[in-house]
């Protein structure tokens, strides 16, 4: 692994000690661009406490970089730079962002490094890095701009989803094994939070026509949803949803049931093509059940608690 840039001495007047070099470069190119000292613009303006803090952040950043922990390394280099304004730390930051695949941020840090080091010996090499980072990669054969998913970046959007799956009862008296078809419309409040509503149609069969819910029947639910979606990397995003779902259940020639269900789910969203995505979700629900018997009666009786768990697979579309 290429080691981050850092000069061997951060001015003895600043830190009062020598800093060991970050490590040998793994290529001749990096060895040729290694520096010998980390310069600080105005060391006289720093207090002893600031010097010690900058030294610690610099050392911690190098350690995290060597361990391949580039996010942590970048955080420490930023804090060291805030105190020292050393251009080499901008180079270190650019290297971290390169490893993280954040090409635009890496190019920005390289450019700032060159502005602060107009006479840098490695200017030609750094300018070449900037050009490579800013180069537009050609699309694979058969894929044009119109084929790329529209969700390369997060942002407020309107999302339509259609899901199906299976729910298995958890509580003993609840024999409702169901296969729902759920349609949900979510409106983006910001780049990660969404609010919406949906309608579920569910059919299921149980074991026997007893007091248990589960004999051949059907149901529907009108629900409100609060959803979270945050990009992990590229096409992949973490998805979570909380739902309040008043559910009406009707059994043929028998009773009717009202279930006030609270449902939660977590899963993975994958952008697959243009505006379309795939959602894989694990879900669970719990809430009170109000059972009315016989169907001619207007009185609700036998209140109990019901819970189930299951999974969903769905297709989403972004407007």
Secondary structure, DSSP 8 states (H G I E B T S, - for coil): -------SBSIIIIISS----S---SSHHHHHH--SB---TTGGG--HHHHHHHHHHHHHHHHHHHTT-HHHHHHHHHHHHHHH--HHHHHHHHHHHHHTT-HHHHHHHHHHHHHH-TT-TTHHHHHHHHHHHH------TT--GGGS-TTSS----EEEEEEEEEEEE-STTB---EEEEEEEEEEESSSSEEEEEEEEEEEE--S-SSSSBTSSEEEEEEEEEEEEEEEEETTEEEEEEEEEEEEEEEETTS-EEEEEEEEEEEEEEEEEETTEEEEEEEEEEEEEEEEESSTT----EEEEEEEEEEEEEEEEEE-
